[in-house]
Amino acid sequence: MTSTTRSDDGNRNQGTDRYEIDTDPERLDVTLVHHWLSTDAFWALGRSRDLVERSMHGSLNFGVYGTDGTQVAYARVVTDRATFAWLCDVYVDPAHRGRGLGVRLATAVRDHLAPYGLKRTLLATLDAHELYAKVGFVPVPDPEGLMILGAEQ
């Protein structure tokens, strides 16, 4: 899956930025993804390189690339490709934020998963509810039905 997307922001950022979203695991800059997650993503601070690699290996990964091929964003989906998916580790490089890449990345994930006919795709966010709502995510209608094992308190 490869798709090219253009910034929505008109004149901001020269309006000429073009991005490619791809699921090819060979294109991922694992060192960069590890750096982003372990040093700047509040949910993954301190995550080891080994853990990042193992999580990527067991997931469907999405990279966003600038015109020079440099990776500028990342998302991963844990899924059985039949009934369920969990969208996680969504990260946009700070230098590329404000260009609609988070919405475009979440849209690409949604569209990529659509043919599987999954019953549910979940995610957890503390601060990006509006972004994910633009793609169709809604609050869990019955959160009392959800449980967790190994929750950090």
C-alpha positions as CSV (number, residue, x, y, z in Angstrom):
1,M,0.0,0.0,0.0
2,T,1.4,3.3,-1.0
3,S,-0.4,6.6,-1.3
4,T,0.8,10.1,-1.9
5,T,-0.8,12.9,0.0
6,R,-0.5,16.6,-0.2
7,S,-0.7,19.1,2.7
8,D,-4.0,20.9,3.2
9,D,-2.6,24.1,4.6
10,G,-2.3,26.2,1.5
11,N,0.5,28.7,1.9
12,R,1.7,27.5,5.3
13,N,4.9,25.5,4.9
14,Q,5.1,26.7,1.3
15,G,2.1,24.5,0.5
16,T,4.4,22.3,-1.6
17,D,5.1,19.5,0.9
18,R,4.2,16.1,-0.4
19,Y,4.2,13.0,1.6
20,E,4.0,9.3,0.9
21,I,2.4,6.8,3.2
22,D,3.6,3.3,2.9
23,T,3.3,0.0,4.7
24,D,6.6,-1.5,3.4
25,P,8.5,-2.6,6.5
26,E,11.8,-2.3,4.6
27,R,11.4,1.5,4.3
28,L,11.0,2.1,8.1
29,D,13.8,3.9,9.8
30,V,13.8,1.8,13.0
31,T,16.5,3.9,14.7
32,L,14.4,7.0,14.1
33,V,11.2,5.4,15.3
34,H,12.9,4.2,18.4
35,H,14.3,7.6,19.1
36,W,10.9,9.3,18.6
37,L,9.1,6.8,20.9
38,S,11.7,6.4,23.6
39,T,12.5,10.1,24.0
40,D,9.5,12.2,22.9
41,A,6.3,10.0,23.1
42,F,5.0,10.3,26.7
43,W,3.4,6.8,26.4
44,A,6.7,5.1,25.4
45,L,9.4,7.1,27.2
46,G,12.4,4.8,27.8
47,R,11.1,2.0,25.6
48,S,14.1,-0.1,24.6
49,R,15.2,-0.6,21.1
50,D,14.6,-4.3,21.4
51,L,11.0,-3.7,22.5
52,V,10.4,-1.3,19.6
53,E,11.8,-3.8,17.1
54,R,9.7,-6.6,18.5
55,S,6.5,-4.5,18.5
56,M,7.2,-3.5,14.9
57,H,7.8,-7.0,13.8
58,G,4.4,-8.2,15.2
59,S,2.5,-5.3,13.7
60,L,1.3,-3.7,10.5
61,N,3.4,-0.5,10.3
62,F,2.8,2.7,8.5
63,G,5.6,5.1,7.6
64,V,5.1,8.7,6.2
65,Y,7.9,9.9,4.0
66,G,8.9,13.4,2.7
67,T,9.9,14.1,-0.8
68,D,13.5,13.2,-0.1
69,G,12.4,9.8,1.3
70,T,13.1,10.7,4.9
71,Q,10.6,9.2,7.3
72,V,8.6,12.0,9.1
73,A,5.8,10.0,10.9
74,Y,4.9,6.5,12.0
75,A,1.9,4.5,13.2
76,R,1.5,0.8,14.0
77,V,-1.5,-1.4,14.1
78,V,-1.8,-4.7,16.0
79,T,-4.4,-6.8,14.2
80,D,-5.6,-10.2,13.4
81,R,-6.8,-8.8,10.0
82,A,-10.2,-10.5,10.7
83,T,-12.0,-9.1,13.7
84,F,-9.9,-6.6,15.6
85,A,-7.2,-3.9,15.4
86,W,-5.5,-1.6,17.8
87,L,-4.0,1.6,16.4
88,C,-1.0,2.7,18.5
89,D,2.3,4.5,18.5
90,V,1.1,7.3,16.2
91,Y,3.9,9.9,16.0
92,V,4.6,12.8,13.7
93,D,8.0,14.5,13.8
94,P,7.7,17.9,15.4
95,A,9.1,19.6,12.3
96,H,6.2,18.2,10.3
97,R,3.3,18.8,12.7
98,G,0.5,21.3,11.8
99,R,0.3,20.0,8.2
100,G,-2.6,17.5,8.7
101,L,-0.3,14.5,8.7
102,G,-1.9,13.0,11.8
103,V,-5.3,13.0,10.2
104,R,-3.9,11.7,6.9
105,L,-2.0,8.9,8.6
106,A,-5.1,7.9,10.7
107,T,-7.2,8.0,7.5
108,A,-4.7,5.8,5.6
109,V,-4.8,3.3,8.5
110,R,-8.6,3.3,8.5
111,D,-8.8,2.9,4.7
112,H,-6.2,0.1,4.7
113,L,-8.1,-1.8,7.3
114,A,-11.5,-1.3,5.7
115,P,-11.4,-4.4,3.4
116,Y,-10.9,-6.7,6.4
117,G,-14.3,-5.9,7.7
118,L,-13.1,-5.7,11.3
119,K,-15.7,-5.5,14.0
120,R,-13.6,-3.0,16.0
121,T,-10.6,-0.8,15.7
122,L,-9.6,0.7,19.0
123,L,-7.0,3.3,20.1
124,A,-6.1,5.1,23.3
125,T,-5.4,8.9,23.4
126,L,-5.1,11.4,26.1
127,D,-4.9,14.5,23.9
128,A,-5.8,13.9,20.3
129,H,-9.5,13.1,20.4
130,E,-10.4,15.8,17.8
131,L,-7.9,14.4,15.4
132,Y,-9.2,10.9,15.5
133,A,-12.9,12.1,15.5
134,K,-12.1,13.5,12.0
135,V,-11.4,10.0,10.8
136,G,-14.6,8.5,12.4
137,F,-13.4,7.3,15.9
138,V,-15.9,7.9,18.7
139,P,-15.7,7.4,22.5
140,V,-16.2,3.8,23.6
141,P,-20.0,3.6,24.1
142,D,-19.7,1.0,26.9
143,P,-16.4,1.6,28.6
144,E,-17.6,-0.5,31.6
145,G,-17.4,-3.5,29.3
146,L,-13.7,-3.0,28.8
147,M,-11.1,-4.5,31.1
148,I,-7.3,-4.5,31.2
149,L,-4.6,-6.9,32.4
150,G,-1.4,-5.4,33.6
151,A,-2.6,-1.8,33.9
152,E,0.0,0.6,35.4
153,Q,-1.5,2.6,38.2
